[in-house]
């Protein structure tokens, strides 16, 4: 199960549809607050979270996940990869996905992270 966190219903639906095509189940949250509730109640294989969310930055959720679990996190952003990675120590770098991204890019990254067969 992959948690998709973005305030855009379009982005959430796009990622969910892309992952469904490779038989990866998803759940969705529109905010960090909603994502936290899901994280505490479902076993997750990965989290895909937007860098900027209305209630809190996606970085906050990413850092919490790094401290409390081994669940891999992908940060999606329209900002440069260097700007996003600057928010983290070198040994705690999340996966990064530049917006806009393609169906193949999200599928390939999730395959890499959770080992989904092609």
C-alpha positions as CSV (number, residue, x, y, z in Angstrom):
1,X,0.0,0.0,0.0
2,X,1.3,3.4,-1.0
3,X,0.0,6.6,0.6
4,X,-0.3,9.5,-1.8
5,X,-0.4,12.9,-0.1
6,X,-1.2,16.0,-2.2
7,X,-3.7,18.8,-2.0
8,X,-4.5,18.4,-5.7
9,X,-7.2,15.8,-6.3
10,X,-5.8,15.6,-9.9
11,X,-2.3,14.6,-8.7
12,X,-3.6,12.1,-6.2
13,X,-5.8,10.5,-8.9
14,X,-3.0,10.5,-11.5
15,X,-0.6,8.7,-9.1
16,X,-3.2,6.3,-7.9
17,X,-4.1,5.4,-11.5
18,X,-0.5,5.0,-12.5
19,X,0.2,2.7,-9.5
20,X,-3.0,0.7,-10.1
21,X,-1.7,-0.2,-13.6
22,X,1.3,-2.0,-11.9
23,X,-1.0,-3.6,-9.2
24,X,0.0,-1.3,-6.4
25,X,-2.8,-0.4,-4.0
26,X,-3.0,3.2,-2.8
27,X,-4.7,5.3,-0.3
28,X,-4.9,9.1,-0.4
29,X,-4.7,12.1,1.9
30,X,-5.1,15.8,1.0
31,X,-3.0,17.1,4.0
32,X,-0.2,16.2,6.4
33,X,-2.8,15.9,9.2
34,X,-4.9,13.4,7.2
35,X,-1.7,11.5,6.2
36,X,-0.7,11.1,9.9
37,X,-4.0,9.4,10.7
38,X,-3.5,7.0,7.9
39,X,0.2,6.3,8.8
40,X,-0.9,5.2,12.3
41,X,-3.6,2.9,11.0
42,X,-2.4,1.2,7.9
43,X,0.8,-0.8,7.0
44,X,2.5,1.2,4.3
45,X,5.1,0.2,1.7
46,X,5.9,3.8,0.8
47,X,4.6,7.4,1.0
48,X,4.5,9.8,-1.9
49,X,4.1,13.3,-0.6
50,X,4.0,16.8,-2.1
51,X,6.7,19.2,-0.9
52,X,4.2,22.0,-0.3
53,X,0.9,21.3,1.4
54,X,-1.6,23.8,2.9
55,X,-1.4,22.7,6.5
56,X,2.3,21.8,6.8
57,X,5.2,21.2,4.5
58,X,5.6,17.6,3.2
59,X,9.1,17.8,4.6
60,X,7.6,17.5,8.1
61,X,5.8,14.3,7.3
62,X,8.9,12.9,5.6
63,X,11.1,13.7,8.6
64,X,8.5,12.1,11.0
65,X,8.5,9.0,8.8
66,X,12.3,8.8,8.8
67,X,12.3,9.0,12.7
68,X,9.5,6.6,13.4
69,X,9.6,3.9,10.6
70,X,11.5,2.4,7.8
71,X,8.8,3.4,5.3
72,X,10.4,5.0,2.2
73,X,9.2,8.5,1.3
74,X,9.1,10.1,-2.1
75,X,8.9,13.9,-2.1
76,X,7.3,15.4,-5.2
77,X,8.1,19.0,-6.0
78,X,8.2,21.7,-8.7
79,X,11.2,23.1,-6.8
80,X,14.7,22.0,-7.8
81,X,16.0,18.7,-6.4
82,X,18.9,20.6,-4.8
83,X,16.4,22.9,-2.9
84,X,14.4,19.9,-1.7
85,X,17.5,17.9,-0.7
86,X,18.9,20.8,1.2
87,X,16.2,20.3,3.8
88,X,17.7,16.9,4.9
89,X,21.0,15.7,6.3
90,X,23.1,13.8,3.7
91,X,22.4,10.4,5.3
92,X,18.6,11.0,5.4
93,X,17.8,12.0,1.8
94,X,14.3,11.0,0.6
95,X,13.5,9.9,-2.9
96,X,12.7,12.8,-5.2
97,X,10.3,13.2,-8.0
98,X,10.2,16.4,-10.1
99,X,6.9,17.8,-11.1
100,X,5.6,17.4,-13.7
101,X,6.3,13.7,-14.0
102,X,5.2,11.0,-16.3
103,X,3.3,7.8,-15.6
104,X,6.5,5.8,-16.4
105,X,8.5,7.9,-13.9
106,X,6.2,7.3,-10.9
107,X,5.8,3.7,-11.8
108,X,9.5,3.1,-12.2
109,X,10.4,4.8,-8.9
110,X,7.8,2.9,-7.0
111,X,8.9,-0.4,-8.6
112,X,12.5,0.5,-7.5
113,X,11.4,1.3,-3.9
114,X,9.1,-1.5,-3.2
115,X,10.3,-4.2,-5.6
116,X,7.1,-4.5,-7.8
117,X,7.7,-6.9,-10.6
118,X,7.2,-5.5,-14.1
